Amino acid sequence: MYVLLRPIDETNRDARVALSVTETQTKMIAPNSTSMAWADTNPLCVPLGIYDDGEMVGFAMYEPRGNNVFSVHRFMIDMRHHRKGIGLRAMQLVMERISTLGGKTIYLSFQPENVAAKRLYEKLGFDFHGEEPDGELVYRFGLARDFAT
């Protein structure tokens, strides 16, 4: 396993369309096309392909919010690549990238029924912060802590 992040651009934009989630996850995760449409209209959003051994296997997107605060808006691993440790390593890379940009706090949210996301984020040290009006759980991570596992 050799996981890395690459910016989404014209050379790999179509590859992220082929990424898919399980039927259960479709109710919990926004489609990548929706995320890219958001990124296209918000120049602060940074969409990234998650690669393992040269193949795009996932998608992440973050945005700086000011005052050294960042939000991870999207994070998904293709269903054919679940349970390989890719999600853990990819999120570590996202966190490292945000840290190098001066980020001190990361926020993200997910549906309460997304137990896999909850496990992953808690393993990385994210803490429950609150609940969105739409019911999503908000988790927070302070980058002053060590996030390597």
Backbone bond lengths (Angstrom), bond angles and torsions (degrees), N, CA, C in turn:
res aa  C-N    CA-C-N  psi(-1)  N-CA   C-N-CA  omega(-1)  CA-C   N-CA-C  phi
1 M - - - 1.453 - - 1.528 108.36 -
2 Y 1.319 115.36 124.73 1.466 122.36 176.49 1.522 107.02 -133.21
3 V 1.335 116.28 94.47 1.461 122.31 -174.01 1.517 109.59 -95.11
4 L 1.324 115.94 135.07 1.456 121.32 174.36 1.511 109.67 -148.20
5 L 1.322 115.19 164.92 1.462 122.89 179.53 1.519 109.02 -110.08
6 R 1.330 115.87 140.38 1.466 121.35 174.51 1.522 108.60 -134.64
7 P 1.320 116.97 140.62 1.470 118.86 176.44 1.531 110.78 -60.20
8 I 1.318 115.79 145.79 1.462 120.93 173.38 1.520 106.99 -79.85
9 D 1.323 115.64 125.88 1.466 121.37 177.40 1.528 107.64 -143.50
10 E 1.308 116.26 -168.52 1.465 120.15 -176.73 1.530 113.06 -64.40
11 T 1.328 117.79 -24.34 1.473 120.09 -177.68 1.526 112.84 -77.72
12 N 1.339 117.87 -21.33 1.463 118.86 -176.68 1.536 113.23 -131.25
13 R 1.312 115.76 6.18 1.469 119.77 -176.50 1.524 112.21 -58.93
14 D 1.308 118.32 -39.85 1.463 121.01 -179.14 1.519 112.56 -69.96
15 A 1.313 117.99 -29.28 1.469 121.06 -178.47 1.521 111.30 -63.01
16 R 1.315 118.14 -33.66 1.460 119.02 -177.92 1.529 111.15 -73.34
17 V 1.328 117.90 -18.56 1.463 121.00 176.14 1.531 109.85 -67.77
18 A 1.320 117.40 -32.08 1.460 121.41 -178.12 1.522 112.72 -74.80
19 L 1.322 118.18 -11.94 1.458 121.33 179.63 1.522 109.37 -70.75
20 S 1.325 116.38 140.39 1.458 119.02 -179.17 1.522 110.74 -140.77
21 V 1.322 114.21 160.21 1.453 121.53 178.76 1.524 108.57 -117.92
22 T 1.319 116.57 169.73 1.458 119.93 178.20 1.522 109.68 -68.06
23 E 1.314 115.87 163.14 1.467 120.27 179.99 1.529 111.09 -58.30
24 T 1.315 116.95 -39.44 1.470 120.98 178.17 1.520 110.84 -62.73
25 Q 1.325 116.81 -40.04 1.464 120.75 -177.34 1.525 113.07 -70.85
26 T 1.320 118.79 -22.65 1.465 120.13 -178.76 1.528 111.75 -59.66
27 K 1.330 116.60 -24.74 1.459 120.61 178.53 1.528 111.60 -84.11
28 M 1.344 116.70 -10.85 1.459 120.49 -173.75 1.522 113.97 -114.31
29 I 1.321 118.09 -15.45 1.457 121.85 -173.69 1.523 109.54 -128.73
30 A 1.311 116.56 129.57 1.467 120.86 178.41 1.529 109.68 -65.33
31 P 1.321 117.58 144.17 1.470 120.45 176.74 1.533 111.11 -60.98
32 N 1.317 116.08 147.05 1.465 120.73 179.40 1.527 111.31 -60.91
33 S 1.322 117.72 -31.70 1.467 119.82 178.24 1.528 110.74 -63.76
34 T 1.328 117.39 -37.65 1.463 121.51 176.67 1.528 110.22 -64.77
35 S 1.319 115.43 -42.18 1.467 120.24 179.28 1.521 111.11 -63.22
36 M 1.324 116.88 -43.33 1.461 120.15 -179.89 1.529 111.09 -66.84
37 A 1.325 117.68 -36.52 1.464 120.15 176.52 1.529 109.58 -62.14
38 W 1.310 116.20 -39.53 1.465 121.03 177.35 1.528 109.73 -64.43
39 A 1.330 116.64 -45.97 1.470 120.75 179.44 1.529 111.02 -62.17
40 D 1.330 117.16 -37.03 1.464 120.80 -179.65 1.527 112.18 -64.18
41 T 1.329 117.08 -27.77 1.460 120.17 -179.31 1.525 112.79 -100.80
42 N 1.326 117.00 -6.67 1.461 121.22 179.79 1.526 108.32 -126.38
43 P 1.327 117.70 98.50 1.460 120.39 -174.83 1.528 114.64 -65.70
44 L 1.331 118.51 -12.02 1.461 120.17 177.24 1.532 112.46 -80.09
45 C 1.329 117.03 -22.29 1.474 120.49 179.38 1.522 109.91 -68.88
46 V 1.319 115.48 139.31 1.463 121.75 180.00 1.530 108.31 -118.99
47 P 1.348 117.52 102.20 1.462 120.46 177.58 1.533 110.17 -86.58
48 L 1.326 115.37 137.44 1.459 121.58 -176.57 1.520 110.99 -131.56
49 G 1.312 115.34 139.71 1.450 120.19 168.70 1.517 108.66 -86.55
50 I 1.312 116.02 139.03 1.463 121.95 174.59 1.521 105.98 -100.11
51 Y 1.326 115.73 123.19 1.462 121.57 -175.93 1.517 110.66 -115.73
52 D 1.319 115.33 142.21 1.462 122.45 170.70 1.514 107.29 -127.77
53 D 1.311 115.58 120.73 1.470 121.29 -179.16 1.526 112.15 49.81
54 G 1.336 116.90 42.10 1.457 122.18 174.40 1.515 115.87 86.47
55 E 1.314 118.54 -4.78 1.470 122.17 -179.23 1.524 109.69 -108.06
56 M 1.341 116.77 133.84 1.455 119.11 175.84 1.526 108.35 -70.24
57 V 1.327 115.36 122.65 1.464 121.35 -176.77 1.529 112.20 -123.84
58 G 1.333 116.72 -0.16 1.448 119.15 -178.82 1.510 112.39 -167.96
59 F 1.312 114.62 179.26 1.457 122.22 -175.28 1.528 108.92 -144.72
60 A 1.313 116.44 137.51 1.466 122.20 175.78 1.523 107.99 -138.37
61 M 1.322 115.89 154.02 1.455 119.92 176.25 1.525 108.23 -150.17
62 Y 1.328 114.88 130.46 1.456 119.90 177.54 1.520 109.74 -128.92
63 E 1.334 114.26 168.22 1.461 120.39 -179.29 1.529 109.23 -147.77
64 P 1.335 117.61 132.55 1.468 119.27 172.03 1.526 108.96 -72.00
65 R 1.332 116.44 137.80 1.459 121.39 -177.80 1.522 113.06 -110.90
66 G 1.345 117.36 -1.36 1.456 121.04 -176.99 1.519 110.83 97.73
67 N 1.318 116.63 157.85 1.462 122.81 179.24 1.527 112.60 54.36
68 N 1.332 117.05 38.13 1.464 123.36 178.15 1.528 113.44 63.74
69 V 1.326 116.59 23.06 1.455 122.42 178.73 1.532 108.31 -107.57
70 F 1.328 115.84 136.56 1.457 122.47 178.22 1.521 109.26 -127.50
71 S 1.321 115.92 151.97 1.463 121.82 173.21 1.525 108.25 -118.63
72 V 1.313 116.44 133.35 1.462 121.54 169.92 1.522 104.96 -95.02
73 H 1.330 115.45 108.92 1.463 120.64 -175.96 1.523 112.71 -85.52
74 R 1.307 116.14 -31.78 1.464 119.39 -177.39 1.519 109.73 -140.38
75 F 1.333 114.17 142.81 1.463 120.46 174.79 1.514 106.65 -158.31
76 M 1.308 116.64 119.04 1.460 120.07 178.71 1.522 110.16 -150.13
77 I 1.326 114.83 149.22 1.459 122.98 174.01 1.524 106.81 -119.77
78 D 1.317 116.79 133.73 1.466 122.39 178.90 1.534 109.60 -53.73
79 M 1.327 116.00 139.95 1.462 120.98 -174.96 1.527 113.17 -58.76
80 R 1.318 118.33 -25.33 1.474 120.62 179.55 1.524 112.13 -76.02
81 H 1.338 116.80 -5.83 1.462 120.54 -176.54 1.524 112.62 -122.93
82 H 1.329 116.07 17.16 1.466 120.00 176.89 1.525 110.19 -70.54
83 R 1.315 114.92 156.28 1.464 124.03 172.38 1.527 113.14 64.11
84 K 1.332 115.43 32.55 1.460 120.94 177.02 1.527 111.81 -117.60
85 G 1.325 117.01 -0.98 1.458 120.64 -177.44 1.517 113.69 87.90
86 I 1.321 116.71 0.31 1.464 120.84 -177.58 1.523 111.08 -66.07
87 G 1.337 117.15 -42.42 1.458 120.41 -179.11 1.521 112.27 -60.15
88 L 1.321 116.28 -43.70 1.463 120.74 178.97 1.522 110.56 -61.20
89 R 1.325 116.27 -50.96 1.467 119.74 -178.55 1.522 111.60 -64.61
90 A 1.330 117.17 -40.09 1.465 120.16 -179.36 1.522 110.95 -64.38
91 M 1.337 117.55 -42.53 1.465 118.92 179.12 1.524 110.54 -66.99
92 Q 1.314 118.18 -35.56 1.467 119.94 174.27 1.526 110.19 -59.28
93 L 1.327 116.71 -41.98 1.464 120.08 179.18 1.526 111.65 -65.55
94 V 1.323 117.18 -39.15 1.466 120.50 176.42 1.523 109.57 -61.79
95 M 1.321 116.35 -44.15 1.465 121.01 -179.81 1.531 111.12 -64.69
96 E 1.317 117.01 -40.72 1.469 120.64 177.39 1.522 110.53 -62.77
97 R 1.319 116.50 -43.06 1.469 121.40 179.90 1.527 110.34 -61.17
98 I 1.318 116.54 -45.87 1.460 121.11 179.00 1.527 109.90 -62.57
99 S 1.311 117.33 -40.03 1.464 121.37 178.50 1.524 111.33 -61.06
100 T 1.337 117.13 -42.26 1.471 120.15 -179.92 1.525 111.87 -67.63
101 L 1.327 116.22 -20.63 1.467 120.97 177.26 1.528 111.94 -88.07
102 G 1.318 116.62 5.09 1.460 120.90 178.88 1.510 114.72 93.91
103 G 1.333 116.56 5.07 1.460 119.84 179.80 1.516 111.99 -63.97
104 K 1.313 115.52 138.52 1.467 122.04 177.82 1.525 111.52 -115.90
105 T 1.330 116.65 -25.82 1.458 121.26 -178.66 1.522 108.96 -137.63
106 I 1.336 115.06 136.88 1.469 121.53 177.28 1.522 108.23 -120.58
107 Y 1.330 115.29 131.86 1.458 121.15 173.01 1.520 108.58 -114.50
108 L 1.318 115.63 148.33 1.461 122.07 171.84 1.512 107.40 -152.62
109 S 1.310 116.36 164.04 1.464 120.09 178.33 1.520 108.92 -142.20
110 F 1.332 114.37 158.35 1.460 120.78 -179.41 1.523 109.13 -158.65
111 Q 1.318 115.46 162.50 1.457 121.42 178.53 1.530 109.79 -68.05
112 P 1.336 118.27 139.50 1.466 120.83 -178.58 1.529 113.31 -57.51
113 E 1.323 117.43 -29.93 1.468 119.53 -179.26 1.533 113.52 -78.27
114 N 1.318 117.46 -4.91 1.467 121.41 179.02 1.536 109.01 -83.80
115 V 1.312 114.90 77.15 1.461 122.26 -175.10 1.531 111.39 -63.73
116 A 1.316 117.42 -36.17 1.474 120.33 179.90 1.527 110.52 -63.59
117 A 1.329 117.13 -41.99 1.472 120.30 178.29 1.523 109.99 -64.21
118 K 1.310 116.91 -44.08 1.467 121.27 179.53 1.526 110.37 -58.01
119 R 1.324 117.11 -46.83 1.475 121.39 178.94 1.523 111.04 -60.48
120 L 1.322 116.37 -46.52 1.461 120.83 -178.55 1.523 111.00 -60.82
121 Y 1.324 116.90 -51.13 1.457 119.96 -175.67 1.533 111.49 -66.34
122 E 1.315 117.50 -38.26 1.461 119.53 177.65 1.532 111.35 -67.91
123 K 1.319 116.97 -36.05 1.471 120.21 176.50 1.532 110.72 -61.73
124 L 1.323 115.97 -34.61 1.464 120.91 179.60 1.532 112.93 -80.55
125 G 1.329 117.39 -7.74 1.455 120.32 177.01 1.517 115.59 103.28
126 F 1.330 118.03 6.61 1.454 120.41 175.60 1.526 108.74 -69.90
127 D 1.332 115.70 145.50 1.461 122.34 178.89 1.516 109.76 -117.05
128 F 1.339 115.55 147.52 1.456 120.84 174.75 1.519 109.10 -61.18
129 H 1.333 116.40 132.22 1.461 121.33 -177.23 1.528 112.25 -115.96
130 G 1.324 116.74 -28.26 1.460 119.51 -177.93 1.510 110.45 163.50
131 E 1.315 115.33 -168.82 1.454 120.50 -177.67 1.524 109.65 -129.03
132 E 1.333 115.41 136.62 1.462 121.66 176.12 1.529 109.26 -72.77
133 P 1.334 118.24 158.65 1.468 120.34 176.48 1.531 112.83 -57.30
134 D 1.344 117.11 -29.10 1.467 119.63 179.84 1.532 112.40 -84.31
135 G 1.337 117.21 3.44 1.459 120.81 176.60 1.514 115.20 97.27
136 E 1.357 118.28 -9.14 1.463 119.01 178.38 1.519 110.18 -65.87
137 L 1.335 115.55 145.78 1.455 121.57 176.69 1.522 108.97 -84.97
138 V 1.312 117.34 135.36 1.458 122.80 178.47 1.525 108.04 -104.85
139 Y 1.329 114.80 127.23 1.461 121.19 177.17 1.519 109.00 -117.64
140 R 1.328 115.16 152.10 1.462 121.21 -176.43 1.522 109.31 -133.20
141 F 1.339 114.54 146.32 1.464 121.20 175.36 1.516 108.64 -133.89
142 G 1.317 116.59 129.66 1.463 121.48 174.99 1.510 109.56 -95.05
143 L 1.326 117.96 118.60 1.455 122.11 -174.94 1.520 113.36 -71.76
144 A 1.317 117.98 -3.44 1.466 119.22 174.25 1.525 109.22 -68.65
145 R 1.360 115.91 -20.53 1.459 120.86 177.37 1.527 109.14 -82.67
146 D 1.314 115.46 163.74 1.457 121.23 175.75 1.522 108.80 -80.97
147 F 1.333 118.50 123.44 1.452 119.53 -177.63 1.521 112.95 -105.90
148 A 1.306 119.27 2.19 1.459 120.83 177.45 1.517 109.56 -77.37
149 T 1.332 115.56 143.77 1.465 119.64 178.37 1.501 109.95 -110.87
